[in-house]
Amino acid sequence: AKLSRLCEQDKVVRTQEEKLQQLHREKHTLETALLSASQEIEMSSENPAAVQSVIQQRDVLQSGLLSTCREVSRVNA
């Protein structure tokens, strides 16, 4: 019974580790996208419509990054 409980815990830990790795990849992707969005905003300053569109994308990315960070904290808890 102890062995099967250990195997079960091992599976849970491995699943959490995979989830964490996936979340860290997502976080990295979002951070990279945010960085390029910020650069795009700086370069498109003379085109207000383009800037507005990129700002909206940036807001979505920031929100995604925030929830990814929250999920990382939750999985680590």
PAPA-220920 format. One record per atom (N, C-alpha, C, CB): residue number from 1; residue in one letter; chain; x, y, z. Coordinates in Angstrom, 3 decimals, decimal comma. Each point is the difference from the previous one (the first is absolute). Glycine has a CB too. Layout:
+-----+---+---+----------+----------+----------+
:   k : r : c :        u :        v :        w :
+-----+---+---+----------+----------+----------+
: NUM : A : A :        X :        Y :        Z :
...
+-----+---+---+----------+----------+----------+
END
This chain:
+-----+---+---+----------+----------+----------+
:   k : r : c :        u :        v :        w :
+-----+---+---+----------+----------+----------+
:   1 : A : A :    0,837 :   -1,199 :    0,000 :
:   1 : A : A :   -0,837 :    1,199 :    0,000 :
:   1 : A : A :    0,876 :    1,255 :    0,000 :
:   1 : A : A :   -1,825 :   -1,252 :    1,223 :
:   2 : K : A :    2,917 :    1,196 :   -0,442 :
:   2 : K : A :    0,908 :    1,151 :    0,049 :
:   2 : K : A :    0,615 :    0,256 :   -1,369 :
:   2 : K : A :    0,494 :   -0,482 :    2,414 :
:   3 : L : A :   -0,106 :   -0,619 :   -3,080 :
:   3 : L : A :    0,648 :    0,123 :   -1,300 :
:   3 : L : A :   -0,942 :    0,622 :   -1,024 :
:   3 : L : A :    1,423 :   -1,988 :    0,536 :
:   4 : S : A :   -2,670 :    1,543 :   -0,545 :
:   4 : S : A :   -0,933 :    0,562 :   -0,978 :
:   4 : S : A :   -0,293 :    1,471 :    0,303 :
:   4 : S : A :   -1,017 :   -2,279 :   -0,319 :
:   5 : R : A :    1,032 :    2,637 :    1,622 :
:   5 : R : A :   -0,202 :    1,402 :    0,356 :
:   5 : R : A :    1,191 :    0,842 :   -0,476 :
:   5 : R : A :   -1,388 :   -0,691 :    2,008 :
:   6 : L : A :    2,588 :    0,140 :   -1,847 :
:   6 : L : A :    1,198 :    0,697 :   -0,472 :
:   6 : L : A :   -0,024 :    0,171 :   -1,516 :
:   6 : L : A :    1,286 :   -0,932 :    1,937 :
:   7 : C : A :   -1,695 :   -0,115 :   -2,639 :
:   7 : C : A :   -0,091 :    0,077 :   -1,463 :
:   7 : C : A :   -1,003 :    1,069 :   -0,413 :
:   7 : C : A :    0,600 :   -2,437 :   -0,182 :
:   8 : E : A :   -1,707 :    2,488 :    0,894 :
:   8 : E : A :   -1,040 :    0,994 :   -0,269 :
:   8 : E : A :    0,551 :    1,414 :    0,224 :
:   8 : E : A :   -1,792 :   -1,664 :    0,677 :
:   9 : Q : A :    2,501 :    1,861 :    0,440 :
:   9 : Q : A :    0,590 :    1,312 :    0,298 :
:   9 : Q : A :    1,037 :    0,378 :   -1,053 :
:   9 : Q : A :   -0,391 :   -0,380 :    2,454 :
:  10 : D : A :    1,158 :   -0,611 :   -2,890 :
:  10 : D : A :    1,008 :    0,235 :   -1,025 :
:  10 : D : A :   -0,654 :    0,490 :   -1,290 :
:  10 : D : A :    1,464 :   -1,772 :    1,027 :
:  11 : K : A :   -2,590 :    1,145 :   -1,395 :
:  11 : K : A :   -0,738 :    0,413 :   -1,197 :
:  11 : K : A :   -0,476 :    1,440 :    0,135 :
:  11 : K : A :   -0,723 :   -2,374 :   -0,384 :
:  12 : V : A :    0,204 :    2,706 :    1,565 :
:  12 : V : A :   -0,506 :    1,358 :    0,250 :
:  12 : V : A :    1,139 :    1,011 :   -0,131 :
:  12 : V : A :   -1,791 :   -0,913 :    1,543 :
:  13 : V : A :    2,931 :    0,592 :   -0,929 :
:  13 : V : A :    1,161 :    0,900 :   -0,055 :
:  13 : V : A :    0,460 :    0,175 :   -1,445 :
:  13 : V : A :    0,702 :   -0,721 :    2,318 :
:  14 : R : A :   -0,643 :   -0,386 :   -3,058 :
:  14 : R : A :    0,436 :    0,090 :   -1,397 :
:  14 : R : A :   -0,968 :    0,829 :   -0,839 :
:  14 : R : A :    1,109 :   -2,228 :    0,236 :
:  15 : T : A :   -2,397 :    2,042 :    0,015 :
:  15 : T : A :   -1,010 :    0,784 :   -0,712 :
:  15 : T : A :    0,171 :    1,478 :    0,308 :
:  15 : T : A :   -1,592 :   -1,941 :    0,069 :
:  16 : Q : A :    1,839 :    2,260 :    1,208 :
:  16 : Q : A :    0,207 :    1,399 :    0,392 :
:  16 : Q : A :    1,255 :    0,573 :   -0,653 :
:  16 : Q : A :   -1,152 :   -0,453 :    2,183 :
:  17 : E : A :    2,207 :   -0,349 :   -2,249 :
:  17 : E : A :    1,240 :    0,468 :   -0,625 :
:  17 : E : A :   -0,218 :    0,290 :   -1,479 :
:  17 : E : A :    1,338 :   -1,327 :    1,656 :
:  18 : E : A :   -2,086 :    0,440 :   -2,336 :
:  18 : E : A :   -0,295 :    0,219 :   -1,415 :
:  18 : E : A :   -0,827 :    1,270 :   -0,173 :
:  18 : E : A :    0,082 :   -2,483 :   -0,425 :
:  19 : K : A :   -1,065 :    2,645 :    1,305 :
:  19 : K : A :   -0,862 :    1,191 :   -0,045 :
:  19 : K : A :    0,846 :    1,264 :    0,209 :
:  19 : K : A :   -1,972 :   -1,354 :    0,875 :
:  20 : L : A :    2,888 :    1,300 :    0,090 :
:  20 : L : A :    0,881 :    1,147 :    0,265 :
:  20 : L : A :    0,871 :    0,326 :   -1,209 :
:  20 : L : A :    0,018 :   -0,606 :    2,429 :
:  21 : Q : A :    0,554 :   -0,428 :   -3,047 :
:  21 : Q : A :    0,839 :    0,225 :   -1,181 :
:  21 : Q : A :   -0,818 :    0,657 :   -1,108 :
:  21 : Q : A :    1,431 :   -1,989 :    0,608 :
:  22 : Q : A :   -2,653 :    1,489 :   -0,787 :
:  22 : Q : A :   -0,881 :    0,559 :   -1,019 :
:  22 : Q : A :   -0,312 :    1,468 :    0,319 :
:  22 : Q : A :   -0,995 :   -2,293 :   -0,418 :
:  23 : L : A :    0,708 :    2,574 :    1,684 :
:  23 : L : A :   -0,309 :    1,371 :    0,417 :
:  23 : L : A :    1,201 :    0,923 :   -0,193 :
:  23 : L : A :   -1,648 :   -0,901 :    1,659 :
:  24 : H : A :    2,845 :    0,402 :   -1,356 :
:  24 : H : A :    1,201 :    0,820 :   -0,185 :
:  24 : H : A :    0,238 :    0,290 :   -1,487 :
:  24 : H : A :    0,995 :   -0,996 :    2,096 :
:  25 : R : A :   -1,286 :   -0,001 :   -2,952 :
:  25 : R : A :    0,115 :    0,244 :   -1,450 :
:  25 : R : A :   -1,008 :    1,060 :   -0,434 :
:  25 : R : A :    0,785 :   -2,376 :   -0,370 :
:  26 : E : A :   -2,029 :    2,247 :    0,849 :
:  26 : E : A :   -1,039 :    0,993 :   -0,317 :
:  26 : E : A :    0,432 :    1,387 :    0,458 :
:  26 : E : A :   -1,776 :   -1,770 :    0,204 :
:  27 : K : A :    2,296 :    1,831 :    1,021 :
:  27 : K : A :    0,432 :    1,272 :    0,585 :
:  27 : K : A :    1,081 :    0,636 :   -0,875 :
:  27 : K : A :   -0,554 :   -0,845 :    2,322 :
:  28 : H : A :    1,511 :    0,036 :   -2,741 :
:  28 : H : A :    1,085 :    0,495 :   -0,846 :
:  28 : H : A :   -0,554 :    0,520 :   -1,332 :
:  28 : H : A :    1,598 :   -1,636 :    1,081 :
:  29 : T : A :   -2,509 :    0,875 :   -1,679 :
:  29 : T : A :   -0,609 :    0,405 :   -1,272 :
:  29 : T : A :   -0,741 :    1,320 :    0,153 :
:  29 : T : A :   -0,218 :   -2,408 :   -0,664 :
:  30 : L : A :   -0,554 :    2,522 :    1,742 :
:  30 : L : A :   -0,756 :    1,231 :    0,251 :
:  30 : L : A :    0,929 :    1,189 :    0,238 :
:  30 : L : A :   -1,856 :   -1,374 :    0,967 :
:  31 : E : A :    2,927 :    1,150 :   -0,204 :
:  31 : E : A :    0,953 :    1,085 :    0,271 :
:  31 : E : A :    0,663 :    0,476 :   -1,293 :
:  31 : E : A :    0,412 :   -0,940 :    2,301 :
:  32 : T : A :   -0,065 :   -0,007 :   -3,161 :
:  32 : T : A :    0,617 :    0,346 :   -1,279 :
:  32 : T : A :   -0,975 :    0,799 :   -0,862 :
:  32 : T : A :    1,431 :   -2,073 :    0,117 :
:  33 : A : A :   -2,686 :    1,616 :   -0,161 :
:  33 : A : A :   -1,020 :    0,698 :   -0,786 :
:  33 : A : A :   -0,252 :    1,404 :    0,555 :
:  33 : A : A :   -1,061 :   -2,212 :   -0,569 :
:  34 : L : A :    1,056 :    2,322 :    1,896 :
:  34 : L : A :   -0,194 :    1,313 :    0,634 :
:  34 : L : A :    1,130 :    0,961 :   -0,357 :
:  34 : L : A :   -1,224 :   -1,111 :    1,884 :
:  35 : L : A :    2,425 :    0,591 :   -1,866 :
:  35 : L : A :    1,162 :    0,823 :   -0,333 :
:  35 : L : A :   -0,112 :    0,517 :   -1,430 :
:  35 : L : A :    1,420 :   -1,318 :    1,611 :
:  36 : S : A :   -1,757 :    0,435 :   -2,551 :
:  36 : S : A :   -0,092 :    0,461 :   -1,387 :
:  36 : S : A :   -1,196 :    0,933 :   -0,187 :
:  36 : S : A :    1,086 :   -2,131 :   -0,771 :
:  37 : A : A :   -2,166 :    1,928 :    1,531 :
:  37 : A : A :   -1,139 :    0,923 :   -0,071 :
:  37 : A : A :    0,420 :    1,391 :    0,478 :
:  37 : A : A :   -1,609 :   -1,919 :    0,371 :
:  38 : S : A :    2,373 :    1,957 :    0,711 :
:  38 : S : A :    0,467 :    1,290 :    0,524 :
:  38 : S : A :    0,900 :    0,708 :   -1,011 :
:  38 : S : A :   -0,144 :   -0,907 :    2,338 :
:  39 : Q : A :    1,015 :    0,135 :   -2,984 :
:  39 : Q : A :    0,887 :    0,587 :   -1,012 :
:  39 : Q : A :   -0,810 :    0,518 :   -1,185 :
:  39 : Q : A :    1,853 :   -1,556 :    0,707 :
:  40 : E : A :   -2,888 :    0,790 :   -1,071 :
:  40 : E : A :   -0,853 :    0,401 :   -1,116 :
:  40 : E : A :   -0,731 :    1,309 :    0,320 :
:  40 : E : A :   -0,284 :   -2,423 :   -0,648 :
:  41 : I : A :   -0,154 :    2,555 :    1,888 :
:  41 : I : A :   -0,687 :    1,226 :    0,425 :
:  41 : I : A :    0,948 :    1,196 :   -0,141 :
:  41 : I : A :   -1,453 :   -1,325 :    1,614 :
:  42 : E : A :    2,690 :    1,141 :   -1,189 :
:  42 : E : A :    0,988 :    1,086 :   -0,106 :
:  42 : E : A :    0,259 :    0,381 :   -1,460 :
:  42 : E : A :    1,061 :   -0,796 :    2,133 :
:  43 : M : A :   -0,981 :   -0,204 :   -3,013 :
:  43 : M : A :    0,330 :    0,269 :   -1,402 :
:  43 : M : A :   -1,197 :    0,538 :   -0,787 :
:  43 : M : A :    1,716 :   -1,805 :    0,126 :
:  44 : S : A :   -2,937 :    1,520 :    0,324 :
:  44 : S : A :   -1,192 :    0,398 :   -0,753 :
:  44 : S : A :   -0,626 :    1,274 :    0,532 :
:  44 : S : A :   -0,396 :   -2,382 :   -0,507 :
:  45 : S : A :    1,165 :    3,169 :    1,221 :
:  45 : S : A :   -0,576 :    1,162 :    0,687 :
:  45 : S : A :   -0,701 :    0,979 :   -0,944 :
:  45 : S : A :    1,783 :   -0,251 :    1,698 :
:  46 : E : A :   -1,402 :    0,253 :   -2,988 :
:  46 : E : A :   -0,636 :    0,943 :   -0,926 :
:  46 : E : A :   -1,300 :   -0,562 :   -0,598 :
:  46 : E : A :    2,273 :    0,921 :   -0,528 :
:  47 : N : A :   -2,601 :   -2,176 :    0,860 :
:  47 : N : A :   -1,225 :   -0,607 :   -0,529 :
:  47 : N : A :   -0,919 :   -0,400 :    1,161 :
:  47 : N : A :    1,254 :   -0,840 :   -2,050 :
:  48 : P : A :   -2,127 :    1,747 :    2,483 :
:  48 : P : A :   -0,836 :   -0,241 :    1,189 :
:  48 : P : A :   -0,862 :   -1,265 :   -0,082 :
:  48 : P : A :   -0,035 :    2,450 :    0,308 :
:  49 : A : A :   -0,487 :   -2,763 :   -1,487 :
:  49 : A : A :   -0,857 :   -1,188 :   -0,142 :
:  49 : A : A :    0,800 :   -1,272 :    0,271 :
:  49 : A : A :   -1,427 :    1,215 :   -1,687 :
:  50 : A : A :    2,632 :   -1,268 :    1,134 :
:  50 : A : A :    0,868 :   -1,165 :    0,209 :
:  50 : A : A :    0,383 :   -0,113 :    1,470 :
:  50 : A : A :    0,888 :    0,210 :   -2,349 :
:  51 : V : A :   -0,575 :    0,927 :    2,953 :
:  51 : V : A :    0,381 :    0,010 :    1,416 :
:  51 : V : A :   -1,152 :   -0,526 :    0,852 :
:  51 : V : A :    1,553 :    1,954 :   -0,398 :
:  52 : Q : A :   -2,765 :   -1,490 :    0,097 :
:  52 : Q : A :   -1,177 :   -0,435 :    0,764 :
:  52 : Q : A :   -0,165 :   -1,515 :   -0,078 :
:  52 : Q : A :   -1,108 :    2,214 :   -0,445 :
:  53 : S : A :    1,279 :   -2,758 :   -0,750 :
:  53 : S : A :   -0,132 :   -1,442 :   -0,211 :
:  53 : S : A :    1,051 :   -0,770 :    0,803 :
:  53 : S : A :   -0,925 :    0,434 :   -2,299 :
:  54 : V : A :    2,158 :    0,047 :    2,261 :
:  54 : V : A :    1,087 :   -0,673 :    0,725 :
:  54 : V : A :   -0,209 :    0,129 :    1,508 :
:  54 : V : A :    1,585 :    0,462 :   -1,911 :
:  55 : I : A :   -2,104 :    0,685 :    2,355 :
:  55 : I : A :   -0,264 :    0,183 :    1,434 :
:  55 : I : A :   -1,045 :   -1,014 :    0,471 :
:  55 : I : A :    0,561 :    2,467 :   -0,179 :
:  56 : Q : A :   -1,576 :   -2,689 :   -0,645 :
:  56 : Q : A :   -1,016 :   -1,003 :    0,361 :
:  56 : Q : A :    0,627 :   -1,388 :    0,084 :
:  56 : Q : A :   -1,787 :    1,388 :   -1,112 :
:  57 : Q : A :    2,633 :   -1,719 :    0,132 :
:  57 : Q : A :    0,703 :   -1,291 :    0,028 :
:  57 : Q : A :    0,854 :   -0,103 :    1,255 :
:  57 : Q : A :    0,025 :   -0,074 :   -2,520 :
:  58 : R : A :    0,662 :    1,170 :    2,849 :
:  58 : R : A :    0,865 :    0,010 :    1,177 :
:  58 : R : A :   -0,810 :   -0,254 :    1,271 :
:  58 : R : A :    1,559 :    1,593 :   -1,165 :
:  59 : D : A :   -2,725 :   -0,967 :    1,253 :
:  59 : D : A :   -0,850 :   -0,195 :    1,175 :
:  59 : D : A :   -0,423 :   -1,460 :    0,143 :
:  59 : D : A :   -0,815 :    2,358 :   -0,228 :
:  60 : V : A :    0,474 :   -2,983 :   -0,894 :
:  60 : V : A :   -0,376 :   -1,419 :    0,016 :
:  60 : V : A :    1,189 :   -0,851 :    0,443 :
:  60 : V : A :   -1,686 :    0,397 :   -1,843 :
:  61 : L : A :    2,867 :   -0,082 :    1,315 :
:  61 : L : A :    1,213 :   -0,736 :    0,373 :
:  61 : L : A :    0,310 :    0,164 :    1,486 :
:  61 : L : A :    0,885 :    0,313 :   -2,326 :
:  62 : Q : A :   -1,016 :    0,919 :    2,832 :
:  62 : Q : A :    0,279 :    0,246 :    1,421 :
:  62 : Q : A :   -0,960 :   -0,787 :    0,874 :
:  62 : Q : A :    0,861 :    2,289 :   -0,550 :
:  63 : S : A :   -2,114 :   -2,314 :    0,144 :
:  63 : S : A :   -0,999 :   -0,743 :    0,757 :
:  63 : S : A :    0,322 :   -1,497 :   -0,015 :
:  63 : S : A :   -1,730 :    1,752 :   -0,559 :
:  64 : G : A :    2,153 :   -2,259 :   -0,609 :
:  64 : G : A :    0,392 :   -1,406 :   -0,108 :
:  64 : G : A :    1,210 :   -0,307 :    0,860 :
:  64 : G : A :   -0,918 :   -0,053 :   -2,308 :
:  65 : L : A :    1,865 :    0,977 :    2,322 :
:  65 : L : A :    1,216 :   -0,178 :    0,801 :
:  65 : L : A :   -0,338 :   -0,025 :    1,487 :
:  65 : L : A :    1,353 :    1,148 :   -1,782 :
:  66 : L : A :   -2,237 :   -0,258 :    2,183 :
:  66 : L : A :   -0,422 :    0,063 :    1,395 :
:  66 : L : A :   -0,652 :   -1,314 :    0,431 :
:  66 : L : A :   -0,320 :    2,485 :   -0,218 :
:  67 : S : A :   -0,589 :   -3,000 :   -0,608 :
:  67 : S : A :   -0,668 :   -1,240 :    0,399 :
:  67 : S : A :    0,958 :   -1,186 :   -0,047 :
:  67 : S : A :   -2,165 :    0,918 :   -0,856 :
:  68 : T : A :    3,137 :   -0,889 :   -0,058 :
:  68 : T : A :    1,016 :   -1,058 :   -0,036 :
:  68 : T : A :    0,841 :    0,034 :    1,273 :
:  68 : T : A :    0,065 :    0,119 :   -2,520 :
:  69 : C : A :    0,322 :    1,081 :    2,954 :
:  69 : C : A :    0,789 :    0,130 :    1,236 :
:  69 : C : A :   -0,806 :   -0,474 :    1,209 :
:  69 : C : A :    1,257 :    1,940 :   -1,003 :
:  70 : R : A :   -2,544 :   -1,608 :    1,017 :
:  70 : R : A :   -0,860 :   -0,470 :    1,097 :
:  70 : R : A :   -0,067 :   -1,524 :    0,022 :
:  70 : R : A :   -1,354 :    2,113 :   -0,156 :
:  71 : E : A :    1,240 :   -2,700 :   -1,030 :
:  71 : E : A :   -0,079 :   -1,457 :   -0,114 :
:  71 : E : A :    1,306 :   -0,641 :    0,467 :
:  71 : E : A :   -1,617 :    0,224 :   -1,921 :
:  72 : V : A :    2,755 :    0,386 :    1,581 :
:  72 : V : A :    1,303 :   -0,503 :    0,460 :
:  72 : V : A :    0,028 :    0,001 :    1,527 :
:  72 : V : A :    1,145 :    0,864 :   -2,100 :
:  73 : S : A :   -1,605 :    0,226 :    2,702 :
:  73 : S : A :   -0,029 :    0,088 :    1,466 :
:  73 : S : A :   -0,899 :   -1,070 :    0,593 :
:  73 : S : A :    0,424 :    2,458 :   -0,145 :
:  74 : R : A :   -1,567 :   -2,676 :   -0,513 :
:  74 : R : A :   -0,957 :   -0,986 :    0,506 :
:  74 : R : A :    0,594 :   -1,415 :   -0,056 :
:  74 : R : A :   -1,908 :    1,476 :   -0,756 :
:  75 : V : A :    2,553 :   -1,793 :   -0,370 :
:  75 : V : A :    0,595 :   -1,333 :   -0,162 :
:  75 : V : A :    1,155 :   -0,190 :    0,982 :
:  75 : V : A :   -0,662 :   -0,015 :   -2,437 :
:  76 : N : A :    1,409 :    1,085 :    2,701 :
:  76 : N : A :    1,133 :   -0,075 :    0,930 :
:  76 : N : A :   -0,429 :   -0,099 :    1,457 :
:  76 : N : A :    1,315 :    1,305 :   -1,632 :
:  77 : A : A :   -2,543 :   -0,890 :    1,918 :
:  77 : A : A :   -0,462 :    0,055 :    1,404 :
:  77 : A : A :   -0,058 :   -1,379 :    0,634 :
:  77 : A : A :   -1,323 :    2,033 :   -0,552 :
+-----+---+---+----------+----------+----------+
END
